[in-house]
Amino acid sequence: MPIWIWVIFAGILVSAWMSVYTARQDRKKENEWIEQEGQKYIERMKEEQEDREKEQQPGMEH
């Protein structure tokens, strides 16, 4: 087989490997971002719940 066929075959393999590698990295970054946003949401919910509990305490006039 001519050498150029091997070069093309190697290029295809490298391209496929880079595609899989990049997709995994993107998925990892996306999951980290989702986790951070979820944590922010949970913190806001806790703060809101604490505010509601403070407002409902007897003796606290607004």
N, C-alpha and C positions, 0 to 999 in steps of 0.2 A: 504494500500500500504506500502511496506517496506520503511524504512528510506533512504536506499541507492538510491532509485529512486528520492526522493526529493532532495538529495544532488546532484545528476547528473543534475536534472532539474535546480537547483539553479546555478550550475556551467555553464550550457549552457546560462542562462540569464545573468550572470555576464560577460561571454565571449562576448556575443553579444553587451552588453552595452559598454564594453571597446573597442570593435572594432569600434563602431559608434563614440565614444568619441575621439579615436585616429585619425580616419579619418577626423573629424571636425578640430582637432588641426592642422593636417598636411595641410589641405586645407587653413586654416587661415594663417599659416606660409608661404605657397607657394604664396598666394595672396599678403602678405606683401612684399615678395622678388620681385615679379613681379612689384609691385608698385614702389619699390626702384629703380629697374633697369630701369623702364620707366622714372622715374624722372632724373636719370643720363643721359639717352638718350636725353631727352628734354633739359637738361642743355648743353650738347655737341652741340646740334643743334643750340641753342641760341648763344653760343660762336662762332660757325662757321659762323653764319649769321652776327654777329657783326664784325668778322674779314673780311668778304667779303665787308661789308659796309665801313669799314675803308680803304680797298684797293681801293674802287671805288671813294672815295672822291677826288675831284679835288685839285691839289696842293700838293698832297702826292706823292713824287717820291720814288721809291725803287731802 
